[in-house]
Amino acid sequence: MREDLKKRAIQRAKILEGQVRGLQRAIEAEEYCMDIITQSLAIQKSLGSLNKLIAENHLTTHIEHMMKSGDAKLVAKAQEEMLKLFELTNNRSSK
C-alpha cells in the first residue's frame, strides 16, 4: 500500500471508529432520532471517503502493475476489477 494513502486511510478509520462509538452512545442515550440519523449519514460519508482512498491505492498500485505487465491474463483481470469497482460504486449510488 502506498505510504501516503495508508496514513490517510488509518486516520480515516480512526475517525470512523470514534464516530461509530458516538453513534452507539447516542442510541443508548435515546437521543433525538434526527440527530442519530445525521450521525449515521456522516459515518456513511466517512466510509465513502475511506473507500475512495482504498480504491485510489488499488488503481495506482495493483491495477497499474497489472496493466503494465504485458500479460494478457493480468490485463484482463485488471479490466474486470475496474468494471467491478465501477459496478459496486454505481449500485451504491443508485440506492
C-alpha angles and dihedrals in degrees: 000000000000108000095227092052092043091056092048092046092050090049091049090049091052090051089049090050090056092045092052092048089051091050091051091051090049091053092046090050090048092233122183110300094230090056091051091049090049090053091047092051090049089054091051090052090049090051088053090054090050091049090051091054092049091047090049090052092048093049095046095045118021100025093043091050093049093047093050094045095085088220107131092211092052092046090051090049090051090051091049091051093049090051091047090051090050091048093049093050094042093051091048094051094048093058 
